């Protein structure tokens, strides 16, 4: 079970959250997710079958000195925390995309990960007044406070009726 890690959290619970609740400059942290070797192998075998993700014996001699999670697996873990804690359950409409996706450090078996979400901007739609666009800097950090993923997410969020 993951939880809020920062002192600040949204005033509105996730199932009552609207566009107006995403205030630029607000920072929230949620976690923790642990990553096992089996999860890394299972994901990579199905979706990213490169030896650095699927063959521990090869990975030990590879460029990272051991098995690492696929960046796409890492992105999925970030999305889990993002959906569980940050995105409105009643007003999240869609995402037109993600910018600046980076994996600056690898995720390894046994890592404990947390999400830091910073509301970069929130602007009401000019063409559709029932919604707004929220830009969020998402960072996934490991137990050593090392950023293992960063991105800027764009989310369309319904306005409070």
N, C-alpha and C positions, 0 to 999 in steps of 0.2 A: 504494500500500500504506500503510495507516495503522498506527500503532504506539502503544505506551504512552509517554506524555510525562512522567509524574511519577516520582519516585524510588520511591514506594510502588506496589505492585500486589498483587493477590490472591496469597496463598501457593499456592493451588490453581490449576492451569491451567483455562481456561474449560471444557474438556470433562470436568473432574473436580470442578467447583464445586457446592456444595450450600448450602442455606439458612444453615447455621452459618458459612459463609465471609463472609457479609455482616454486617460489624460496624458498628453505629451510630457515626457520627462519621468513618468512613474516607472519604477523598477520593481519587479517581482521575481522571487526565486522559489522553485519547486523541485522536489526530488524525494528520494534518491531511487535510481534504478541501478541494479547490479547486472553485469554482463558475464555470462558463463561461456566457457569454451564450447560447450555443446550448442548454445544459441548461435555463436559465431559460425560454427561449422554448418549447422542446419540452414541458416539464412544463406550463407555463401554457396552451399551445395545447390540450392534451388535457384538463386538469383545472380550470383557473382562468383562463378567457379574459377577463381584465380588461385594459384598455389599459396600465395601469402595469406589467403583466407580459408583454404580448405585442407592444406597439408602441413600440419604442425612440424613434422620433421624437415620439410623443405623450408618452411618459414623460419626455422631456427638458424638457417644458414643464409637467409635472404637479407634484404636491405634494412629490415626493421628489427632483426635479431629475435624474432618470435612471431607467433600468430597474431594477426590484427583483424579487427572487424572491418567489413566492407564499409565504405563511406555511406552507401545507401542504407545499410543496416543502422548506422549511427544516425542518419537522418530520420529513419523510422522511429528510433528511440526518442529523439527530440520531439517528433510529432506526437508521440504518445503523451508526453508530459504537457505539451502545448494544448492538446485537445482535452486532457483530463482537468487542467487547472486554469488555462488562460482564455481560450476561445469560448465565447458565449454559447450555451447550449440552446438558447431560444432565439437568438438573433444573428448568429453567424450564417451568412448567405452563400459565400463562395470565396475563392481566392483567384485573382487574376494571375498570380505567379509569385515567384521568389527570386530575389536578386542576391548577388554577392555570396553564393554558397561556397564555403571553404571548409576544408578539413585540415587544420594546421598541425594537428598531432594525432597519432593513432589511438584507437580504443583497443584495449587488451583484455583478455580474460581476467575477471576479478575486479575490473574497474567499477567504481561507484560514481554514477553520473547525476548531475543536477542541471536544471534549466534556469537561466537568467533571461528574463524577457523585459526589454525596455521599450516603452511606447515612444517611437520616434516622432510620429505625426499622426494627426487624426483630422480629416477634413470632410465636411458634409458634401455630398454629391450635389452638383449644380443641376444635373439633368434628371436625377431621381431623388426627390427630397425625403423619401422614406428610409434612406440609408447613408452611410458614410464609408470612407476608405481609411483604414488604420494601417500604418506602417510600423512594424515591430522588429527591433534588432533582437534576434534570438541567439543565445550562446549556450552551448552544452559544455559543462566543465567537469573534469574528473576530480577524484579525491585529493589531488595535489594542486587544485585550482588552475589547472592547465586547460585552456580552451581547446576542445577537440572538434568543435563544429561552430561555425558562425554563419548567419544569413540575415537577410532582411525580408521578412514575410509581408505580403500585402493581403489584407482581408477586408471583404465587404461585410459590414455589420449593420443590421437594422437599427433605426433610430427609435427612441422611446415613443410609444404612441401618445 
